[in-house]
Each structure stands twice: as C-alpha cells, then as structure tokens.
Amino acid sequence: MITNISYQYAAKNYSEYNKPSPSAPQSKNDKVGETVTYSKNSDEIVISNQRNTNAPIYTDRTSLNQSTTRQSDGTTFPIPSIIAKYEKYTKVIDEHYAKVNEENKKFNNPAQHIWDKYYNTKSPYYVKGLTQRERQICSEAEKRVLNGLPAAVNSYDPVIQKTFGGGIMNDAEWNDEVRNGINNSVNQLFEENGIIIPEGTDLQLRVDPYEYKIHVSGVDDALARQIEQVLNQGKNGKYLYEHLRWCNPAYNGYEQPKQYLYDTAYQGKAVMWHFVNDLTGFDMRKLENKDGIIYTPDGQNLWDVVTERYNELRANGEIDDLPMSSLYNDYKVFAKEGWDNEDERGLTIGYKDGSLYDIDTDYGYGSGQRTWLQNEKVRHNQYWENYRKEQERTLHKEKATSSTFEQWLGNQMNYTNEVLSEIKGNTYGKNGASLTQPDMSALQMLVNTLARRGRIIPLTNDILHLPQESVMQKRFDAKI
C-alpha cells in the first residue's frame, strides 16, 4: 500500500487532508476524558470525546521520540500530531492487557472468567475496589484483546489512572510538550551550526503549505539563508506547519488570528497541489497554464497524467477509491484561478531571545502568552482530583449496596421460592394430571455433557433450592 500520508488522507476523506481551522471559537469546557480505539489495521484510529473537529483518520503508529535526536532523514522536530500523544498510553495499555489475556486463556472459558472477575461477586476471582464504570472498561478491554482486537485507551481505565496519576493529557498540554521539543531543537541546531541571533531580534519563521519549506525574515539575507539551510532538514518544515495548525487559539475558545483565516481559505488548493504532486512529481504551480489547462513539460494534459497514474495504483490495490470526477471539478477551478500571490502563503511563528512565540495573539505557548495554559492545566488537574474523590464516594456507596446483578438474582430467587412454596413438590400438566418426576442420574449426565461442551453458562455459586434434588455443576444452577 502507498505509505505516503497524503494518499491516506485523500483516500479516506479528501476534505480532511489537513485539520480544518474552526469557523468559530470552541468551548473551553470540553470533556477531559478521552477514549481512543484502534482497529485491526494498526494505522486506523478513532477518537471519541474530542473537540468537535475533524481529526485525521489515519496516522503512522510508530515509535514517537520527542527528543531532539535526529531521525534517519535529518528530522529533528518532534511529531506534532494530536494522535501521536496516545503513543505512551497505548504502550502501557497494550502491555497490561496482553499479560492479562494470557492469564485469561488459562481458563476453559476465558470469556466467562472475564465476566466472573468483574460481575460475579461470588467468584473467587472477583476484583474488588472498582466502580461500575471501571468494571465495564476493564471487561470490555479484556474481551477485545481475547478476540484479537487492541484494547481501547480510556482516561478512566484503572491502568491509565494508576500509571499516570490521572487521565490522558489534553490537546493544549500536548501542544505545549511538542512546542518545547521544537524550541529545544531550534536552539540546538543554532548552537551546533554557530548561528548567533542578536539579542532582541524578532525572527519570523514562515512555513509554506506546499513544499513545507521554512522561510526566514527579520535578519539580513545571508543569515536568513543560513538559518533556512539549517532548519529545512527532513520533515522539520512539515512538522512545524502541522504544529502551528494545532496551535490555533480558536481551538481553545479564543479569538482566531488572521493568518489562520487565510490558511483555511487556501487549504483546498494546497490539498490539490499535494495530491497532484504525490501522483506525478510535478509542481503544478510552475507548469504552463493555458486557458485553464495545465500542461506537463512534454505537452501532456496534467490531469490525464494524474488519472493514468491513479488508475495504475488503483489496479494494484495501492490506493483507495477516490471521487475522481469531483476532484477534477475542483482541479479545474484551481487551474483557472492560477497560482498568483502564492509565495506568501503559509503559517508563521516568531522567535526571540531563544524562545518561539505565537504571533498576533496573547493565547499562545510562548513567553508571556501562557497564562491561559496554566489555567487550563489547573482545570485539568482539578478535574481528576474531583474525579478521584467522587470515585471514593462511589466505591463506598456501591460497597454498601447490592450490585445490579445481585439485586436481579435476589428478585429471581424470591420469585422462585414463592412459586415453589405454592407447588409444594407437585408438578402438574395443563390437563391437571401429575407429571412423572425426571430421571435425576440421566439429567446429571446431561448437565455434565453440556458443561464440557461449553453450552452451559455459569451464573452464580448459589444453588437454587428446589423440592427435588439440587445439583451444581461448575457454578451452573441445575434446576432438577
């Protein structure tokens, strides 16, 4: 399959190639708890309880190193994707439930054992000290792993709570962690290459949305070219651009800087550029454009080349089915508009006195812009502190109250005893004739056979007291 992330985005949803900027400020009262579930395809991820934005559908589930160590292609900036923040949580969850799954499979009926652990208070394996929500999370996770699926990563999972002292970090905290990594990388690259930025100099780093090149201004041309050469290594430009998109203050409920409005306006054109460039290698901005038709250097219609290459990849199963007719309509619009005034497109971040800062906002991640972020962290920590207190109250309450299952079983037992007390050991058919009592030994053999074949599902250790002989086979109530 094509591994280029551009194909993956476009194949799933053309309009979601990049995270769209919000049209209006989002609420600051977003849910703190998050759940992330991976499908059998290790690259597919679904997030719930996120902000009301379109997160990428696919991401590379690779080892994410947020240090400034260079990757093989020279990249020194950390991976900025919000989805990447789940890596450390998935590692803990995967390791924990893999071990638990091995233990569960030692039982003849692993699924029943899982149920007993979390819902059967009479079972010797019953796990105490969990709320009903936690029991549901743990049992569902264990069942998923038993069935060959990855466990969901849930903020309220006791494994997450115990390991990290709270739930999954929110988006703002993750952006701050990524920003620190980028900042440290920039300073390290400057130091290693003997680049000295005069004190008080306001450096501007702009990343274009096409080739993801970092363009420098605020210093003389010679120094600017030197800085560009140092920073434009590997995927640094791409990672910086994506990071800036995630740092839009509007995602946290604050006013949106103008550069993000412009960024949204030309995202469609940028997506089309990447699509064509990925399939053909051509930069459509630099090709001959005659009356809305773009031609390759050898005179071919560019869209014909795109279509031919797409059909080849589709035939080999290397790319998903795309709405090519719709894409062609967009392509014609962009081709007719042309690519004038595209040189200044992109997102910009400032750098001053060793620190990166967000431009045109007081709600960023740079020096003097972090009051809102500190408040967000306090709110996040307070949420989990309140959650733990509520959890203790819930456990105390549930300990003093019968579980839902126990209440149901108690009602069933009372009803059964009431009926049996009226029957008084006599069983009659509809015509009033006394029925022949069953062969107890034969039924016992049947119970044993059904238990061995896994057709009997244990319910409780309690034995129903019937007028006739009562038999228990592996926690199965044999009503004999």
N, C-alpha and C positions, 0 to 999 in steps of 0.2 A: 504493500500500500504506500501511497505518497506520504512521506513523513513531514513535508513542509507544512507548517501550521496554517499557512494561507489557504491551502487546499481544504484543510479540515474545517476551518471556519466557513468558507464559502460553500462547501458541500452540505453543511448542516443548515446554515441559515445565512444567506448572502448578506442580509442587512445587519448581521451581528458580528461582522468580521472584527470590529473593534468595539469596545464598550461605549455605548452612546452616552453623551452627556445629558443630564436631566434637563427637562424643559422648565422645571420649577424646583425650588429648594425642597429637599426631602425633610421629613420629620426627624427631629433629634431623638425622638422617643422610640427608636427601633427596638425590636426584641433583641435581647442579649444572647439568648440560647440559639444555637445553630445546630443543624444536622446535615451531614454530608454523606451521601450514599454512592458507592462505586458499583458499576455494573460488572458483568464478567469481563467485558472489554476494559482492560486496565487503564485505558485512556479516557473512559467516559465517566463523567461526574455530574451529579445532580445535587443542588444545594437548596434547602428549604429554610424558611425563617430568615431570609436575607432581605436586604433592602429591595424595594420594588424597581430593580434594574435588571437588564439582561446580561447575566454573567456569561462568559464564554462556555460553550458546550463541551469543548474538548481542551485538554491540556496535557502536556508531557508529564507523566508521573515518574520523574527521575529523581535522583538524589539532589537535593537542593542545598547548596553550600552558600551561606550568606556572608562568608568571609571575603576578603579582598584577594584571595588566591586566584591566579589566572586559570581559566579553563583552557582546553586544548586549542581553541580558536583565538585566544588572546582576550576573551571577555573577562573583565574584572568587576563589572557591576553585578549585584545580586538579581535573581529572578524576581520581578515585581508582581506577578500575577497574584490576585487575591486568593485564587485557588491554591497557590503554592504554600500558603500559610498552613494548610492542613497536613503537610508532609510529616511534621513531628508528631501530630496526633494520630495519623493513620499508622505510623510505625508502632506506637505503643499499643493501639487497639489491635492491630494485626497480630503482634507477638502474643498478647494476652489471650485472645480468643483462639489462636492456633493451639496453645497449650491446653486450654480448657476443652477444646474439641477432641484432643487426643484422649483426655480423661473420659469424656462423654462416650466415646466409641468403645470403651472397655465394657460397657453395659450391653446386655442383649437388645434392649430397646432404648437407644440413645435419646430419641425424641421424648419418650415417656420420662426418662431420667431428668431431662431438662425441665419438663413440666413439674415433676415432683420437687425439684430443687427450689422452685420459685413459688409454687402454689399449694403444694400438699404439706400442710403443717404437721401431719403425722409421719412424714417420711424422715428417716434418719439423716437424709442428705439435705433437708430443708435449710436454706440460707436465711439467717436472721439478720435484722438490722437494716432492711431495705424498705423503702416506701413502695407503694403500688406502681408508681411511675417507673422507678428504678427496676422493679421486677419485670415490667413489660419490656424495658430497654434491653436488659441482660438476656432474657429468654429469647427475644426476637433476634438479638445478635448471635446467640449460640445456635439457633435454628438456621439462620442464614449460612453460617460457616459450615454447619453439618451438611447443608445442601449444596455446598461448593461455591457459595457466594461470599464476597467480602462483607464484614460487619460494618454497619453504619457508624460513622463517627458522630457522637451526640454529646453536646455540652453537659447533659445531665447524667451521662453514663458514670457510674461509680469509679470506673477505671480512670476516666479523664479527671474527675474530681480529686481522686487520691493522688494522681501523678502530678497534676499541675496546680492543685490548690484552688481550682475554680474552673470555669468553662473555657471554651475556645476564645482566643483573643479576638477583639472586634477589628473591623477593617481599618479604623484610624490607628490603632496600635500597630497593626501590621505595616501600614504605610510608613509609620514612624521608624520601625525597625529597618525597613528597606532604605529609607532616606539616610539613616545613619550609615548603612553599608555603602551606599553610593558616595556619600560625603567622605568617608574614610578612604575609599578607593581613589577619588579625585585627588585628595591631598597626598596620598602615597605616590600616585603617578607623577604629580608635580615634583615631589621631592626626588624621586628616582631619576627624573629627567632634567634636574637642575632648573626647573621653571620657578621663577620668583614673581609673584603678583604683588605689585607695590601696595602698601597699606592704604586702605581707603578706596582702592579701585573697585568700581562696580562692574563686575564682569557679567556678561549676558551669554547664556548658552541656549541656542535655539535648535530644536530637532525637527527636521522636515518629515512629513508623513509618508514620503515616498521611499527614499533610499535610507531613511533613518540616519542621516549624517548630522553630526553636531557642528553647528556654525557658531563662531565666537565673535563677539563685538565688545567694545569697551576698552580695548587696548590697541596699540599700534599694530599694523598689518603683519609685521614679521612675527611678533609674539603671538598674535591670534592664529597664524598658520601653524606655529609650533604647538600650541595648545590643541588645535584641531587634530594634528597628526598623532598626538599622544592619546587623546580621548577616543578617537574613532578606531577602536580595536574590537574585533569580534562583533558581539551583539550589544555592545555598550549603548549605541545610539537607540536601538530598538527598545532596550530595557528602560532607558531614561524616558523615552517617549511614552511608553506604556505606564510607567510610574507616574508621570505627570498627569495622565488622563485619570488615574485613580485618585489623584490628589485634588481634584476639582472641589472647592469648598461647598458647592451646591449639594454634593452628596451628604454633607453633614448639616444641611439646613441653612447655609449662609449664602450671601449674595455671590452670584457667579461672575467671575472676571470675564472681560470681553473676549480674551483670547480663546476661551472655551466655547463661546458662541460661534466664533469664526471656525473653530476646529470642527464643530458639529456640522456647519454649513458645507464643508468640502469633504466630509468623510466618504460620501458616496463615490466621489471622483477618485479619492485615494484608494478605496477598495477596488474599483475597476482597474486602476493602474497596477495594483499588486496582482490581480487575477491574470491580466494580460502578460505582465512581466514574468510571472511564475510559469506560465504555459509556453511562452515564446522566447523569453530572454530579452525582448525589445523594450526600450523605454519609449512609450507611445508619445511622450511629450516632445521628443526630439525627431520624430519621423515626419515625413511630408504629409501635410493635411490639405487636401484639395477638395473644396466643396463638401466638407463633412465626411470625406472618405480618407482614412489614414492608410498610407502605403509603406510596405517594407522596403529596405534598400534595393531589393531585386525586383520591385514593381508589383508585388502581390498585394491584394487587399488584406490588411492586417486581420480583419475578422475571419476571413477564410482560413488563415493560418491558425488562428485561435481555435476555430471549430474543428479543423483537421486534427490538431494535437489533442483536443478534448476527446474526440471520438476514439483515438488510439488508446488513451488512458482508460476510457470507459470500457472499451472492449477487453482490456487486460485486467479489469477489476481494480485499477489503481486509483480511481477517483469515483466519488458517489455521483448519483444522478443529479444534474443541475437544471434549473429552468432556463435553458439557453435562449429561448425566444424572449423572455422577459429581460434577461441580461443584455441581449442585443439591443432592445429598445433603450435601455439606459446608456449603453455604449454609444449609440447614435447621438443621444443628447449631449454627452460629454465631448464627442468628436466634433460636433457642430459648434459647441461653445469654445473649444480650443483650450489652450493651457496658458493663456496670458496671465501675468501677475501672480504666477505660482511660486516664484523664488522666495517670497517672504512668508509662505505658509509654514505652519508648524506650531509647536508649543515651546515656551521659553521659561527658563528658570534662572534666577540670579545667583551670583557667588561673590561674597565679600568677606574679607578678613578670615579666610579659611572655612567659611560656612555657606552652604547653599540655602537659599530662601525663595519662597513663592512670591511672584510679582502681582501687583495690583490687588492685594488682599491683606487683611490683618489676621486671617484664619488659616495659616499655613503651618509648616513644620520647621521653619527656620527660627533663628534667634529673634526674640521679640514678638513672635507670632503664635506662641504655644499656650497661651492662657486657656483657650477653648479646649485644647488637647488634654491639659492637666485636669480640667473639669470633667472631661469625658472619661478619663481613667478613674477618677474618684467615683463617678457614677457607676462605672463598670464594676469596680471593686465593691461598692456598696450593695449593688445588686446581688452579688454572690455571697456577701456576708449575710444579707437578709434571707437569701435562699437557704443557707445552712441553718439559720435559726428556725426558719419555717420547717425545714426538714426534721429537725429535732422534735418540734411540736407534733408534726405529723406522725413520726415514729412512736411517740409516747401515746398519741391518740389511738393509732392502729393497734398498738400492743394491748390496749385495754378493750378493744372492740374486736369481735369476731370478724374474720375475713369474709368477703362476699361468698366465697365458696363454702366456708364453714356455715354461714347463715343459710345458704341454699340447702346444704346437706342436712342441717338440723331440721329445716322445714319438711324435707322429704322423709326423714326418719319419723318425725311426729305423725305425719300423714299415714305412713306405712303402719306404724304401731296402732293408730286409730282404726284403720281398716281391719287389721288382723285381730284386734280385740273383738270386733263385731263378728268376724267369721268364726272365731273360736275353734280353729283347726279343721273346719269342714269346708270343702270346696265343691261347688255345685255348678252344673252347666245351665244353659238358658232354659232347658225344659224342667229344671228343678231336680234332676237326678244327680246323685252323688257321683263325683268323678273318681276314677281309680287313682290311687296315690302313685307317684312315679317310682321307678327303679333307681334308688339312690346310688348304687355302685355304678350303674350304667351312666348316669349323669355325671358322676365324678370322673369317669374315664373321658367323657366328652369335654368336661371343663379342662382336664389336663391336656387333651389334644389341642383344643382351641388356644390354650395359653402358649403351648410350644410353637404353634403356627403363627403366633402374633396377632390372632384375631380378637383376643380379649384385651381391652384397655383397662388397666388398674385405675380405680377411683380413690380408694381410701383403705387404711388399715382396719377400720371398723368393720365388724361383721354384723349384718342385719339379722336380728333375732326373729326368725320365723318359727311357726308352730312345729315345722318338721326340723330335720337335721340341718345345721348351718355349716357350710364349708367355705374356707377361704383358700384361694389358690393365687399366691403371689399378688396380694392386695386386690384381688378381684372378688366382689361380693357375689357369690353363687347363691341365688335365691332358689333353694331346693325344697 
